[in-house]
Amino acid sequence: MNAVIAGPDEHDLGAALSAVGFSVTRAAGTANRPALEEAGIHDADLLVLTDAALATAIPVATDLTDDLRIIAYTTDSLPEFVKGQGHMALDPELFDPEDVAAEAADTDE
């Protein structure tokens, strides 16, 4: 399983995802198309957005990758133009990274 994180990882979700079997890469900067491609979005199963200001990465990533799961792990609300594209929107103040990672690894959806 491959995950790309866009945005800072202040809560160490990357380590939690690695612990449940994900290979984790990070999209640099504004997580634009070149940054997502360099991070391996074409082979990703999961995109984690940790900064709502980078929300344009969601439609770009879903355009590049079929069956991509999206998790917004941020205290900020996502803009309206991407709200229907995410699978989960979780507040890091309410959900521990280990619980989010375990849910992300559950492929029985």
Secondary structure as GFF3:
##gff-version 3
##sequence-region A 1 109
A	DSSP	beta_strand	2	6	.	.	.	ID=ss1
A	DSSP	alpha_helix	13	19	.	.	.	ID=ss2
A	DSSP	beta_strand	23	27	.	.	.	ID=ss3
A	DSSP	alpha_helix	33	38	.	.	.	ID=ss4
A	DSSP	three_ten_helix	41	43	.	.	.	ID=ss5
A	DSSP	beta_strand	46	49	.	.	.	ID=ss6
A	DSSP	three_ten_helix	52	54	.	.	.	ID=ss7
A	DSSP	alpha_helix	57	64	.	.	.	ID=ss8
A	DSSP	beta_strand	69	73	.	.	.	ID=ss9
A	DSSP	three_ten_helix	80	85	.	.	.	ID=ss10
A	DSSP	beta_strand	88	90	.	.	.	ID=ss11
A	DSSP	alpha_helix	97	105	.	.	.	ID=ss12
###
